[in-house]
């Protein structure tokens, strides 16, 4: 009998699980989707696909095993992670693997079908839009792009300009109406304060009754001559929810509905004329105006909307001036003959990296692609729309100014560096491709949080480098820094797992991973004589190999050494008795108490089980311990702590029983569905 590397020893089982899950997913897809959409048109088929896709996404989000789901098509990836977990955690996750892979394969099939249907959907144009033709795909699916970019932005421009004009006219007209009313009453400032309170109550409303909304609206002066029954209940409630969630659904701004409102506006109405979709935005504008009235003397001051195009020009001028100042300071340093070449290089590196950090602090980067000269018309529309709906032109302006400065300065520094050193790379010591770190992390033991952190770093890179027009090495440096953090955390986690792993399985894990790294190094060395291949030792492979080697050396050196036990006279120590309030954090404590309640072991936190069913506590504690919700302490001690907490005396060890196994399964299911690590 000989030992094989852990991946090889477990490969057939994992590959078999992958094949079984794939077959199941394909069968389920055919039964649940193909049969339903057969004979339906593209739009109706897409509705079914999209609904199912969202359902599966929610299931995946709750899963403890996103690393299996997201890599469901890579047998090698699954084998490595499954083997590490099986050997070091001593658990069999075959069922969990099959379930996770099934979800991944099924999700992928749904996504592929959805994209295929969207690609087959009818083309749309700006001309069709302004002729009143409704394209259901364009209005209901953000992913729809079966129209030219030019037409897309023309439609968005038409929508935003018309909507802003309508809300601006209506709010200005109603503010003038309020101002006129204030001239006719005895205590206008009291009236203003009352209107502010009503709007605040409206904005704070969290209920689901459209009649409540109508009651609140009826208390506002602007609806004095408006029949609120013109507002359809379901539409009013739906649009209020969207408004309260800071959502603006442009799909509702179709040509026909907005053109009708625009035509009404041209007639100069003197009362509320918008619909359920826009009315809350009008009220919000009035609310902001009311908020500026700190005393009676300000009520009659003219209400003036900002000139957004002039505000944008101001932002661009200020940004250009700051860029010029920073660039002048940079070139003064570079051209100063007293500064050595090394000093200049360090200066540019620090300046470049400080600018990268400044870039990272900007939360809204999606408009970077609009800063190009040929996108100025798109930028104006974006700036106007964002500033208008945010009711905060200063915040929008400051964000845009930062983006302009950071983008231009990044390229300015890079060009200066290239001219001075004839070298395109400022970041000299970037390690090998981040895929190396990702590969090594998979050789350890992942959890949901670690995997998501690493995945996010990679997805940000692939998403950002193409659409954000800053130097690509900013993106490389960012993903590198994030993956370095994940690597360090994963290595620390692995150390703790190794300290508690079975020695024989630990040895197999260590030697298997060391062998893999050495074989990889050997493979690279075989090609180093080729002209187009440069072999470079990967820093993280070396670190991981050294870590594994240290662990293996310790095992080898201490294999025959008898365990030493340090005897301490307990009477000289202050005994610290573990209690429920100290064994885990408060979030876990709350979760445990809710689990006990939901599984029927307690009522209002007190034990509700008979003497015969005490074994249920053991089963639940085992599940909590395996899922790291309870610490790695003696099962007997943990059972007593839980018993003490719920008032259930446990004076002897609880053995494995049918009851304990039953409740262990129930607890594991409950944890998988309700606990987010």
C-alpha positions in Angstrom: 0.0 0.0 0.0 1.4 3.4 -1.0 0.3 7.0 -0.4 -0.8 9.2 -3.3 -0.9 13.0 -3.4 -4.2 14.1 -1.8 -5.6 15.5 -5.1 -5.1 12.2 -6.9 -6.5 10.2 -4.1 -9.8 12.1 -4.2 -10.0 13.1 -7.9 -12.3 10.3 -9.0 -14.8 11.0 -6.3 -14.9 14.7 -7.1 -15.0 14.2 -10.9 -17.9 11.7 -10.4 -19.7 14.3 -8.3 -19.2 16.9 -10.9 -20.5 14.7 -13.7 -23.6 13.7 -11.5 -24.4 17.3 -10.7 -24.0 18.4 -14.3 -26.3 15.7 -15.5 -28.8 16.6 -12.8 -28.7 20.3 -13.7 -29.2 19.6 -17.4 -32.1 17.3 -16.7 -33.7 19.8 -14.3 -33.2 22.6 -16.8 -34.9 20.7 -19.5 -37.8 19.8 -17.2 -38.1 23.1 -15.5 -37.2 25.6 -18.2 -37.1 24.1 -21.7 -40.6 22.6 -21.4 -42.0 25.9 -20.1 -40.6 28.2 -22.8 -41.4 25.9 -25.7 -43.7 27.8 -28.1 -43.4 31.1 -26.2 -42.1 34.3 -27.8 -38.7 35.7 -26.9 -40.1 38.2 -24.3 -42.3 35.7 -22.5 -39.4 33.2 -22.4 -37.1 35.8 -21.1 -39.5 36.6 -18.2 -39.4 33.0 -17.1 -35.6 32.7 -17.4 -35.0 36.0 -15.6 -37.3 35.1 -12.7 -35.6 31.7 -12.3 -32.2 33.2 -12.6 -32.9 35.7 -9.8 -34.2 32.8 -7.6 -31.0 30.8 -8.1 -28.8 33.8 -7.4 -30.5 34.2 -4.0 -29.9 30.5 -3.2 -26.2 30.9 -4.2 -25.9 34.0 -2.1 -27.1 32.0 1.0 -24.8 29.1 0.3 -21.7 28.4 2.4 -19.8 27.1 -0.6 -19.6 29.8 -3.2 -16.1 28.6 -4.1 -17.6 25.3 -5.3 -20.4 27.0 -7.2 -18.3 29.7 -9.0 -15.7 27.1 -10.1 -18.3 24.4 -11.1 -16.7 23.9 -14.5 -13.1 23.4 -13.3 -12.5 19.9 -12.1 -8.9 20.7 -11.1 -10.0 23.6 -9.0 -12.8 21.6 -7.2 -10.4 18.7 -6.6 -7.8 20.9 -4.9 -10.2 22.7 -2.6 -12.2 19.5 -1.8 -9.0 17.6 -1.0 -7.6 20.3 1.3 -10.9 20.4 3.3 -11.4 16.6 3.4 -7.9 16.0 4.8 -7.4 18.9 7.1 -11.0 19.4 8.4 -11.7 15.7 8.3 -15.1 16.2 6.8 -17.0 14.7 3.8 -18.6 17.5 1.8 -19.7 15.3 -1.1 -23.4 16.2 -0.8 -22.5 19.9 -0.4 -20.2 19.8 -3.4 -22.9 18.2 -5.6 -25.5 20.8 -4.5 -23.2 23.7 -5.0 -22.0 22.5 -8.4 -25.6 21.8 -9.4 -26.5 25.4 -8.6 -23.5 26.7 -10.5 -24.2 24.6 -13.7 -27.9 25.4 -13.6 -27.2 29.2 -13.1 -24.8 29.1 -16.0 -27.3 27.5 -18.3 -29.9 30.1 -17.3 -27.4 32.9 -17.9 -26.5 31.6 -21.3 -30.1 31.2 -22.4 -30.9 34.7 -21.1 -28.0 36.2 -23.1 -29.0 34.3 -26.2 -32.6 35.5 -25.9 -31.5 39.1 -25.4 -29.2 38.8 -28.5 -32.3 37.6 -30.5 -34.5 40.4 -29.3 -35.6 43.0 -31.9 -33.3 46.0 -32.6 -34.3 49.4 -31.3 -33.4 52.9 -32.4 -33.9 56.5 -31.2 -36.2 57.1 -34.2 -38.4 54.2 -33.1 -38.4 55.6 -29.5 -39.6 59.1 -30.5 -42.2 57.6 -32.8 -43.8 56.1 -29.7 -42.8 52.5 -30.4 -42.5 50.6 -27.1 -39.7 48.0 -26.9 -40.4 45.8 -23.9 -36.8 44.5 -23.8 -35.3 48.0 -23.6 -37.8 49.1 -20.9 -37.5 46.0 -18.7 -34.0 44.6 -19.0 -30.9 46.8 -18.2 -28.7 44.2 -20.0 -30.5 44.9 -23.3 -28.1 46.6 -25.7 -29.6 45.7 -29.1 -29.2 49.3 -30.2 -26.3 51.5 -31.1 -24.4 53.4 -28.3 -25.3 56.7 -30.0 -29.0 55.8 -30.0 -28.9 54.6 -26.4 -27.4 57.9 -25.2 -29.8 59.9 -27.4 -32.8 58.1 -25.7 -31.3 58.7 -22.3 -30.8 62.4 -23.1 -34.3 62.8 -24.3 -35.7 61.1 -21.2 -33.7 63.0 -18.7 -34.2 66.4 -20.3 -37.9 66.0 -20.5 -38.3 64.5 -17.0 -36.1 67.3 -15.4 -38.0 70.0 -17.3 -41.4 68.6 -16.1 -40.4 68.3 -12.4 -38.6 71.7 -12.5 -41.7 73.4 -14.0 -44.1 71.8 -11.7 -42.1 72.4 -8.5 -41.4 76.0 -9.5 -45.0 76.6 -10.3 -46.2 75.1 -7.0 -43.6 77.0 -5.0 -44.9 80.3 -6.5 -48.4 79.1 -5.6 -47.2 78.6 -2.0 -45.5 82.0 -1.9 -48.7 83.7 -3.1 -50.7 81.8 -0.4 -48.2 83.1 2.2 -49.0 86.7 1.2 -52.6 86.0 2.0 -52.4 84.5 5.5 -51.6 85.9 8.9 -48.8 83.5 10.0 -46.9 82.3 6.8 -43.9 81.0 8.7 -46.1 78.7 10.9 -47.8 77.5 7.6 -44.3 76.8 6.1 -43.3 74.8 9.2 -46.5 72.7 9.1 -45.9 71.9 5.4 -42.3 70.9 6.2 -43.6 68.5 8.9 -46.1 66.9 6.5 -43.5 66.3 3.9 -41.2 64.8 6.5 -44.0 62.5 7.6 -44.5 61.5 4.0 -40.8 60.9 3.4 -40.6 58.8 6.6 -43.6 56.6 5.8 -42.8 52.9 5.8 -46.2 51.4 5.5 -47.9 49.6 2.6 -51.3 51.3 2.4 -51.8 53.7 -0.6 -54.7 55.3 1.3 -52.2 56.4 4.0 -50.2 58.0 1.3 -53.2 59.8 -0.1 -54.1 61.1 3.4 -50.6 62.5 3.8 -50.8 64.0 0.3 -54.2 65.6 1.0 -52.6 67.5 4.0 -50.3 69.4 1.6 -51.5 72.7 0.3 -50.4 71.9 -3.3 -53.1 69.2 -3.5 -55.9 71.5 -2.4 -57.3 71.7 -5.9 -56.3 68.2 -7.0 -58.4 65.0 -7.0 -56.2 62.4 -5.4 -58.4 59.6 -6.7 -56.8 60.3 -10.1 -53.8 58.5 -8.7 -54.1 54.7 -9.1 -53.5 53.0 -5.7 -51.1 50.3 -6.8 -49.1 52.6 -9.0 -48.9 55.2 -6.3 -47.5 52.7 -3.7 -45.1 51.1 -6.2 -43.6 54.4 -7.2 -43.4 55.6 -3.6 -41.4 52.5 -2.7 -39.0 53.2 -5.6 -38.7 56.8 -4.6 -38.1 55.9 -0.9 -35.3 53.5 -2.0 -33.6 56.2 -4.1 -34.5 54.3 -7.3 -35.5 56.0 -10.5 -36.9 53.6 -13.1 -36.1 55.1 -16.5 -38.0 52.3 -18.1 -41.2 54.1 -17.0 -40.1 57.3 -18.8 -41.3 56.0 -22.2 -42.0 58.4 -25.0 -45.7 58.3 -24.9 -46.2 58.9 -21.1 -43.5 61.6 -20.8 -44.5 63.3 -24.1 -48.1 63.7 -22.8 -46.9 65.3 -19.6 -44.5 67.6 -21.6 -47.4 68.7 -23.8 -49.5 69.5 -20.7 -46.6 71.5 -19.3 -46.5 73.6 -22.5 -50.0 74.7 -21.7 -48.8 76.4 -18.5 -50.8 74.4 -15.9 -51.3 76.1 -12.5 -51.8 72.9 -10.4 -50.3 69.4 -10.0 -50.3 67.7 -13.4 -47.7 64.9 -13.1 -48.5 61.2 -12.5 -47.7 58.7 -9.8 -44.2 58.2 -11.3 -43.0 61.8 -10.9 -45.1 63.4 -8.2 -42.9 62.4 -5.3 -39.9 64.0 -7.0 -41.8 67.2 -7.3 -42.7 67.1 -3.6 -39.1 66.4 -2.7 -38.0 69.6 -4.6 -40.6 71.6 -2.7 -39.4 70.0 0.6 -35.8 71.1 -0.1 -37.0 74.6 -0.8 -39.0 74.7 2.4 -35.8 73.5 4.2 -34.0 76.6 3.1 -36.5 79.0 4.7 -35.0 79.7 8.1 -37.2 82.8 8.6 -40.2 84.5 7.2 -38.2 87.1 5.2 -36.9 84.4 2.9 -40.2 83.0 1.8 -40.7 85.5 -1.1 -37.2 85.2 -2.5 -37.3 83.9 -6.1 -36.8 80.2 -6.5 -34.0 79.7 -9.1 -32.8 76.4 -10.5 -29.1 76.0 -11.0 -27.6 76.3 -14.5 -26.1 72.8 -14.6 -24.0 73.4 -17.7 -22.3 76.5 -16.1 -21.7 74.5 -12.9 -20.1 71.8 -14.9 -17.8 74.3 -16.7 -16.8 75.7 -13.3 -15.9 72.2 -12.0 -13.8 71.6 -15.1 -12.0 74.9 -14.8 -11.2 74.3 -11.1 -10.0 70.8 -11.8 -7.8 72.0 -14.7 -6.2 74.7 -12.4 -5.4 72.2 -9.7 -3.9 69.8 -12.3 -1.8 72.6 -13.7 -0.5 73.5 -10.2 0.3 69.9 -9.3 2.0 69.3 -12.7 4.1 72.5 -12.4 5.3 71.4 -9.0 6.2 68.0 -10.4 8.2 69.3 -13.3 9.9 71.8 -11.1 11.2 68.9 -9.0 12.1 66.8 -12.0 14.0 69.6 -13.7 15.9 70.7 -10.6 19.5 69.6 -11.3 20.2 69.3 -7.5 17.9 66.2 -7.4 19.5 62.9 -8.4 18.0 60.5 -10.8 17.2 58.1 -7.9 15.5 60.9 -6.0 13.4 61.8 -9.0 12.4 58.2 -9.5 11.4 57.9 -5.8 9.5 61.2 -6.0 7.5 60.1 -9.1 6.8 56.7 -7.6 5.4 58.3 -4.4 3.4 60.9 -6.3 2.0 58.2 -8.6 1.1 55.9 -5.8 -0.4 58.7 -3.7 -2.6 59.6 -6.7 -3.6 55.9 -7.0 -4.7 55.9 -3.3 -6.7 59.1 -4.0 -8.3 57.4 -6.9 -9.3 54.4 -4.7 -11.0 56.6 -2.2 -13.5 57.9 -4.9 -16.6 55.9 -4.5 -18.3 56.7 -7.8 -16.0 56.0 -10.7 -18.5 54.9 -13.3 -18.3 58.2 -15.2 -14.6 58.0 -15.9 -15.3 56.8 -19.4 -17.3 60.0 -19.9 -14.3 62.3 -19.4 -13.0 61.8 -23.0 -13.5 64.8 -25.2 -15.9 63.0 -27.5 -18.1 62.2 -24.6 -18.7 65.7 -23.4 -22.4 65.6 -24.4 -22.8 62.5 -22.3 -21.0 64.0 -19.3 -23.3 67.1 -19.4 -26.3 64.9 -19.3 -24.9 62.7 -16.5 -23.9 65.8 -14.4 -27.3 67.5 -14.8 -29.3 64.3 -14.0 -27.3 63.3 -11.0 -27.1 66.8 -9.5 -30.9 67.3 -10.1 -32.1 64.1 -8.5 -29.6 64.2 -5.6 -30.6 67.7 -4.8 -27.0 68.2 -4.0 -25.0 69.9 -6.7 -22.0 70.3 -4.5 -21.6 66.6 -3.8 -21.9 65.7 -7.5 -19.4 68.5 -8.5 -16.8 67.5 -5.9 -16.9 63.8 -7.0 -16.5 64.8 -10.6 -13.7 67.2 -9.9 -11.8 64.5 -8.0 -12.2 62.1 -10.9 -10.9 64.6 -13.4 -7.9 65.5 -11.3 -6.9 61.9 -10.5 -7.3 60.7 -14.1 -5.4 63.6 -15.7 -2.6 63.6 -13.0 -2.1 59.8 -13.4 -1.4 60.2 -17.1 0.7 63.4 -16.5 3.0 61.5 -14.1 3.2 58.5 -16.3 4.2 60.6 -19.3 6.8 62.5 -17.3 8.3 59.2 -16.0 8.4 57.8 -19.6 10.1 60.9 -20.9 12.7 61.1 -18.1 13.5 57.4 -17.8 12.4 56.0 -21.2 10.5 53.4 -19.2 6.8 52.7 -19.1 6.7 51.0 -15.7 6.7 53.1 -12.6 5.8 50.2 -10.2 9.1 48.3 -10.5 8.5 45.4 -8.3 5.1 43.9 -9.2 5.2 40.2 -8.5 4.1 37.6 -11.1 0.6 37.5 -12.4 -2.1 37.6 -9.6 -3.3 34.2 -10.9 -0.4 32.7 -9.0 -1.7 34.0 -5.7 -5.2 32.8 -6.6 -3.9 29.3 -7.4 -2.0 29.1 -4.1 -5.0 30.3 -2.1 -7.0 27.4 -3.6 -4.4 25.0 -2.2 -5.3 26.1 1.3 -8.7 26.0 3.0 -11.2 28.6 2.0 -14.3 29.9 3.6 -17.1 32.1 2.2 -15.6 35.4 3.4 -12.1 34.7 2.2 -13.2 33.5 -1.2 -15.5 36.4 -1.8 -12.7 38.9 -0.9 -10.4 37.3 -3.4 -13.1 37.0 -6.1 -14.1 40.6 -5.7 -10.5 41.8 -6.1 -10.3 39.9 -9.4 -13.7 40.9 -10.7 -12.9 44.6 -9.9 -9.7 44.3 -12.0 -11.4 42.8 -15.0 -14.4 45.2 -14.7 -12.3 48.3 -14.1 -9.3 48.2 -16.3 -11.4 48.2 -19.5 -13.9 50.9 -18.5 -11.9 53.2 -16.2 -9.5 55.3 -18.3 -6.5 55.3 -15.9 -3.2 53.6 -16.3 -3.5 49.8 -16.2 -0.9 49.4 -13.6 -3.2 51.2 -11.1 -5.5 48.2 -11.6 -2.7 45.7 -11.3 -1.4 47.3 -8.1 -4.9 47.3 -6.6 -5.7 43.7 -7.3 -2.3 42.7 -6.1 -2.7 44.5 -2.8 -6.1 42.9 -2.1 -4.9 39.4 -3.0 -1.9 39.8 -0.8 -4.2 40.5 2.1 -6.3 37.5 1.3 -3.2 35.3 1.0 -1.9 36.5 4.4 -5.3 35.8 6.0 -5.6 32.4 4.3 -2.1 31.4 5.5 -2.9 32.4 9.1 -6.2 30.5 8.9 -4.3 27.5 7.5 -1.8 27.6 10.4 -4.7 27.2 12.9 -6.3 24.4 10.9 -3.0 22.5 10.7 -2.4 22.9 14.5 -5.6 20.9 15.0 -5.5 18.4 12.1 -4.9 14.7 12.4 -1.1 14.1 12.1 -1.3 11.4 9.4 -3.6 13.5 7.2 -1.6 16.6 7.9 1.6 15.0 6.6 -0.1 13.9 3.4 -1.4 17.4 2.9 1.9 19.1 3.5 3.9 16.7 1.3 1.3 16.8 -1.5 1.4 20.6 -1.7 5.2 20.8 -1.4 5.5 18.3 -4.3 3.1 20.3 -6.5 5.1 23.5 -6.0 8.4 21.8 -6.8 7.0 20.2 -9.9 5.7 23.5 -11.0 9.1 25.1 -10.5 10.7 22.3 -12.5 8.2 22.7 -15.3 9.0 26.4 -15.6 12.8 25.8 -15.6 12.4 23.4 -18.5 11.4 26.3 -20.7 13.7 29.0 -19.4 16.1 28.5 -22.4 13.4 29.4 -24.9 13.8 32.9 -26.2 10.2 34.0 -25.5 10.0 32.6 -22.0 11.4 34.3 -18.9 11.4 32.3 -15.7 10.9 34.3 -12.5 10.6 32.8 -9.1 7.2 33.7 -7.7 7.5 35.3 -4.3 4.2 33.8 -3.0 5.0 30.2 -4.2 8.3 30.5 -2.3 6.6 31.8 0.8 4.0 29.0 0.7 6.6 26.3 0.1 8.7 27.6 3.1 5.6 27.7 5.3 4.7 24.1 4.3 8.3 22.9 4.7 8.6 24.4 8.2 5.4 22.5 9.2 6.7 19.3 7.7 10.1 19.7 9.4 8.4 20.2 12.8 6.3 17.1 12.3 9.3 15.0 11.3 11.5 16.3 14.2 8.8 15.8 16.9 7.2 12.6 15.5 8.7 10.3 18.2 8.9 12.8 21.0 6.5 12.0 23.9 4.0 14.8 24.5 5.0 17.0 27.4 2.3 18.1 29.9 2.9 21.1 32.0 1.4 20.4 35.4 0.1 23.5 37.2 -1.2 23.5 40.7 -4.7 24.8 40.2 -5.0 26.1 43.7 -2.5 28.8 42.9 -4.5 30.0 39.9 -7.7 32.0 39.8 -10.1 29.6 38.0 -11.9 31.2 35.1 -15.1 29.2 34.4 -16.3 29.4 30.8 -19.8 30.8 30.5 -22.2 31.4 27.6 -21.5 35.1 27.6 -17.7 34.5 27.0 -17.4 31.5 24.7 -18.4 33.3 21.5 -19.3 36.8 20.3 -22.6 38.5 20.9 -23.8 37.9 17.3 -23.3 34.2 17.6 -24.9 34.1 21.0 -28.0 35.7 19.6 -28.0 33.3 16.7 -27.7 30.2 19.0 -30.6 31.4 21.2 -32.7 31.9 18.1 -31.8 28.5 16.8 -32.8 26.8 20.1 -36.1 28.7 20.0 -36.9 27.9 16.4 -36.0 24.2 16.8 -38.3 24.0 19.8 -35.8 23.4 22.5 -36.7 26.6 24.3 -39.6 28.9 24.8 -38.6 32.5 25.6 -35.1 31.3 26.3 -36.0 28.6 28.8 -35.6 24.8 28.3 -38.7 23.1 26.8 -37.5 19.5 26.5 -37.9 16.4 28.5 -35.1 14.4 30.2 -35.3 11.9 27.5 -34.6 14.5 24.8 -31.5 16.0 26.3 -29.5 14.4 23.6 -30.8 17.1 21.3 -28.4 19.5 23.0 -25.4 17.4 22.0 -26.6 17.2 18.3 -27.0 21.0 18.1 -23.7 21.7 19.9 -21.9 19.4 17.4 -23.4 21.3 14.5 -22.6 24.7 16.0 -19.0 23.5 16.7 -18.5 22.1 13.2 -19.6 25.4 11.7 -17.2 27.4 13.9 -20.1 29.2 15.7 -19.0 27.6 19.0 -15.2 27.3 19.7 -13.1 24.2 19.5 -13.7 23.1 23.1 -14.7 19.9 24.8 -18.2 18.8 23.7 -19.1 18.0 27.3 -18.2 21.5 28.5 -20.1 23.2 25.6 -23.2 21.1 26.3 -23.1 22.1 30.0 -22.7 25.7 29.1 -25.7 25.7 26.8 -27.7 23.7 29.4 -26.8 26.3 32.1 -27.9 29.1 29.8 -31.4 27.7 29.1 -31.8 26.2 32.6 -31.4 22.6 31.7 -29.2 20.7 34.2 -26.7 18.4 32.3 -24.7 16.5 35.0 -23.3 13.7 32.8 -21.9 13.2 29.4 -24.5 13.1 26.6 -23.8 10.1 24.3 -24.6 9.9 20.6 -28.2 8.8 20.0 -30.9 8.9 17.4 -32.2 12.1 19.0 -28.7 13.8 18.9 -28.2 12.8 15.2 -31.7 14.0 14.3 -31.2 17.4 15.9 -27.7 17.7 14.5 -29.1 17.3 11.0 -31.9 19.9 11.7 -29.3 22.3 13.2 -27.0 21.9 10.2 -29.9 22.7 7.8 -30.9 25.7 10.0 -27.4 27.0 10.0 -26.9 26.7 6.3 -30.1 28.6 5.6 -29.8 31.3 8.2 -26.2 31.9 9.3 -23.9 34.2 7.3 -20.3 33.8 8.3 
